[in-house]
Amino acid sequence: MISRRIIRIKVLQILYAYYSSPEKSINSSEKELFFCIHKAYDLYHYLFDLILEVVKYDERHIEIRRNKHRPTDQDLHPNTRFIDNRLINLLKQNKQLNLYISQKKLSWVNHPELIKELYNRLVESDIYKEYIALEESTFATDQRFIDKVYNKIFLYCEELYQVLEEQSIYWNDDIEYTISMISKSLKKFREDSDGQQPLMPLFKDEEDRDFAKGLFRKAIINHDEIRGLIDVHSRNWDLDRIAFVDIIIMQLAITEFLYFPTIPTKVTLNEYIEITKYYSTEKSRSFINGILDKTLKDLKKSDMVKKSGRGLIGEV
């Protein structure tokens, strides 16, 4: 579930905290790294559960209207397409989701106002109106609708960001990435899926877990060499005036150039330039791109970049 980009961002954040702390401990910081990665996995399940809470709100809303003293025909015969959504019913049955939510004690019970706000936003949206107006729905239309709820409603709800920020400092920057992972997971469901349908694992494989640990440790262990390279290739700049986060971004990129032989340098460049969109200014982005490009060219001339396997693509 945790993509390489999320891993890189988590390492960036923990490395920033490591260098900012007066008491530096690689072991403690590494534990913090994996803790915040696990928190991102908590958020993945927590946001999956959010859509089920909004459905429960709709179910209660329908029941209240049915039990009015003088219910209208619409109250007695509401459109139940949302609560009958096939994908929603699969999520309700999903054993991994239910077990994780239960074990981690994740709950939205203390945030009824948020659930109400999301429900109201949903029913007032064109997405919802078009969906319930369909003459017929298929599993595919049900699937697309839920994906739109996440990417068009939840993703842009400021109240959701506020609630999550209050619950965990680790979730501040994770919502967009987590919803993208949820979208990928939703696409894997089929109409004949059952309660055993797997959600994404914490790491795709052991290699990704090793990547997280290796990137963090290698960046610290080779700090002096890498900072020396940054200094050499930014001679016309005062390093003290360069944003600290920009230096760490370059440090991590150069770490990958030198010490991760299976990762193509083009992938590394693209990933860290993408990360600068969230953590640097536009001016810094151009600066980082220029420094990394010059550094990589010199490293290749010195035959210091050793790539193997898939990493050879585009390296010659």
Secondary structure, 3 states (H helix, E strand, C coil): CCCHHHHHHHHHHHHHHHHHCCCCCHHHHHHHHHHHHHHHHHHHHHHHHHHHHHHHHHHHHHHHHHCCCCCCHHHHCCCCCCCCCHHHHHHHHCHHHHHHHHHHCCCCCCCHHHHHHHHHHHHHCHHHHHHHCCCCCCHHHHHHHHHHHHHHHHHHCHHHHHHHHHHCHHHCCCHHHHHHHHHHHHHCCCCCCCCCCCCCCCCCCHHHHHHHHHHHHHHHHCHHHHHHHHHHCCCCCCHHHCCHHHHHHHHHHHHHHHHCCCCCHHHHHHHHHHHHHHHCCHHHHHHHHHHHHHHHHHHHHCCCCCCCHHHHCCCC
